[in-house]
Amino acid sequence: LGVPQANELAAEAVVLQYTDWLDQDNPVKNREALDDIVGDHNVVCPLMHFAQRWAERGGTVFAYLFEHRASNLLWPPWMGAPGGGGGGRWPPYTAAEQLYARLNARPLAVGHGLRAQPCAFWTRFLP
């Protein structure tokens, strides 16, 4: 499951957290869930945890989610968009507001609490 240290009970908790129970046998959704598990556990949640702690201590933090997917990418669409830069004024990430820039082909949008629900699972329930 991308969480090698998980025991059987923890692995079952991960499955319960990430499965779309209205469409549990859909291979595309299951592949996307596995991508989310690996990404959340190994990249997104540790980075957001660090950003939160740094901001709590007065550090300057900016966060973004690069959503635009170029039409000429070599990897399949389910892998999402690669990281990159963008224009516009980025909102500062603070411990209280947790704002992030949503970068895509449209004007800059601001999101709140990037992957907050799954990250709460990884930091509070299954650290």
WOKAPE-V556299 format. One record per residue. RES is the residue in three letters. SS is DSSP state (~ for helix, > for strand, _ for the rest). OMEGA is omega in degrees with one decimal (NA if undefined). Layout:
{{RES:SS:OMEGA} {RES:SS:OMEGA}}
This chain:
{{LEU:_:-177.3} {GLY:_:178.7} {VAL:_:-170.9} {PRO:_:-177.8} {GLN:_:-176.3} {ALA:_:173.2} {ASN:_:-175.1} {GLU:~:179.3} {LEU:~:178.6} {ALA:~:178.2} {ALA:~:177.4} {GLU:~:177.1} {ALA:~:177.6} {VAL:~:178.8} {VAL:~:179.6} {LEU:~:-178.5} {GLN:~:-169.7} {TYR:~:-178.2} {THR:_:171.3} {ASP:_:-172.0} {TRP:_:173.9} {LEU:_:-178.3} {ASP:_:-169.8} {GLN:_:-179.1} {ASP:_:-179.4} {ASN:_:-176.4} {PRO:~:179.1} {VAL:~:178.7} {LYS:~:178.8} {ASN:~:176.1} {ARG:~:177.4} {GLU:~:177.5} {ALA:~:178.1} {LEU:~:175.7} {ASP:~:177.7} {ASP:~:179.7} {ILE:~:-178.0} {VAL:~:-179.6} {GLY:~:-179.9} {ASP:~:-175.5} {HIS:~:-171.2} {ASN:~:-174.1} {VAL:~:-169.5} {VAL:~:-174.8} {CYS:~:174.4} {PRO:~:178.0} {LEU:~:179.9} {MET:~:175.6} {HIS:~:177.7} {PHE:~:179.5} {ALA:~:179.3} {GLN:~:-178.7} {ARG:~:179.9} {TRP:~:179.4} {ALA:~:177.9} {GLU:~:-179.1} {ARG:_:175.7} {GLY:_:178.7} {GLY:_:177.8} {THR:_:-177.4} {VAL:>:169.9} {PHE:_:-179.7} {ALA:_:177.6} {TYR:>:172.5} {LEU:>:-178.3} {PHE:>:-173.0} {GLU:_:-176.5} {HIS:_:178.3} {ARG:_:179.5} {ALA:_:-177.0} {SER:_:-176.4} {ASN:_:179.2} {LEU:_:-178.4} {LEU:_:-178.5} {TRP:_:-173.7} {PRO:_:-177.4} {PRO:~:-177.3} {TRP:~:179.0} {MET:~:176.4} {GLY:_:-177.8} {ALA:_:176.3} {PRO:_:178.0} {GLY:_:179.7} {GLY:_:-178.4} {GLY:_:179.0} {GLY:_:-179.5} {GLY:_:179.3} {GLY:_:179.7} {ARG:_:-178.3} {TRP:_:177.1} {PRO:_:176.0} {PRO:_:175.0} {TYR:>:175.3} {THR:_:179.7} {ALA:_:-177.4} {ALA:_:-173.1} {GLU:_:178.6} {GLN:_:179.6} {LEU:>:175.6} {TYR:>:178.4} {ALA:>:175.6} {ARG:>:-174.9} {LEU:>:176.4} {ASN:_:-176.4} {ALA:_:179.3} {ARG:_:175.9} {PRO:_:-177.8} {LEU:_:176.1} {ALA:>:-179.3} {VAL:>:175.4} {GLY:>:-177.8} {HIS:>:175.2} {GLY:_:-177.8} {LEU:_:178.2} {ARG:_:-175.7} {ALA:~:-177.9} {GLN:~:178.7} {PRO:~:-180.0} {CYS:~:174.0} {ALA:~:176.5} {PHE:~:-176.2} {TRP:~:-176.7} {THR:~:-176.8} {ARG:~:-176.0} {PHE:~:-175.3} {LEU:_:-177.0} {PRO:_:NA}}
